[in-house]
Amino acid sequence: MNPQRYKFGELLAGFPTFLGAPMAFTTEDLKAGKVDVALVGISIGDQPVPGGNFGANKMRALTDWLAFPAGGTNNMIGVDYGKLTIADYGNVGWNFFAQNQRNVEEVHRVVAEILAADTIPIGVGGTHVQTYGFQTALAQKYGPGTFVTLHIDAHYDTYMYGFGRFVHNGSFLKVAIEKGLINGSDLIQVGLRGEYPDNASLQWMREQKIKSHYMAAIEKKGWNAVLKEILKELKGRKVHISWDMDGMDPAAAPAVGTQDPDGLSAAQGLQLLRAVGIQNEIIAAEFNEYNPLLDDAHTTTGILMDRLIRSLLAGVQARKEGITDPLYYDPERLDHVQ
Ligand SMILES: [Mn+2]
């Protein structure tokens, strides 16, 4: 269902939806519309600095005049992601009185509805604990241990201490491995830095064979070398992307509750998503830990998150069109010789 009155100008004249996309509410809607990608808002907000629960709705109403409705040619690869059929699937609620376990069950329920239509769910907003609900739904559909979780983050998120909770937004990956949703070797991390993990956690991560790409490796070997390592490790796998906005450098993405200097640049993030979208079958993605209450007046962090999602969609469309090189560039945009 398309709630817009005009083909363009929805930002000020219509109902805000993700990328200005039409809305869908059920598995049957997604099947009837042959929807490729369902953007689903997540409103869990249990970060130490409150505000992540407002992220999804803010992403529908960015201070941004560009590219509504969904579609436009990606200027790196010359591919229009608007050829994908995209829908806004509404929000997953957050019950702030309930334990997180109940909230990740609700994420699971809604993500499973999307997966049942063979549509790619892309979570927008919320906190990182929601990844667990994605992983249980993916394990249910594809089988445990059959997919990779590509985890972009400043932090390792296999925290050993539960604080009395079944799962929280620093422990969910440890719980996922312990419960057998993913193998340790199926977890690929990018952007780790700051003061953690401690030695006990580092030892545990080694034993699980987690593939962690620290900023130390990027600084020492260079981004291009590490990107190629990541793509090699991902080759041929189904991929679930779990993207914490604090994986980005705070200069590019200041509006996160747990920022750490010296992260990925906007260019590196956009390139990684484009490349993985081209090379791999994407089965789900989520972009989380955006706190709009900490964003600047021009919603710089929200706009970057929006463009990261569009870059992934361009990669997914490029793959459909037969582009196979993850580091492909459109020749028309590399050289002005006529
Ligand atoms: Mn995280």
Residues whose N, C-alpha, C, O or C-beta is under 5 A from the ligand:
A	BS01	MN	H128 D153 D157 N169 D244
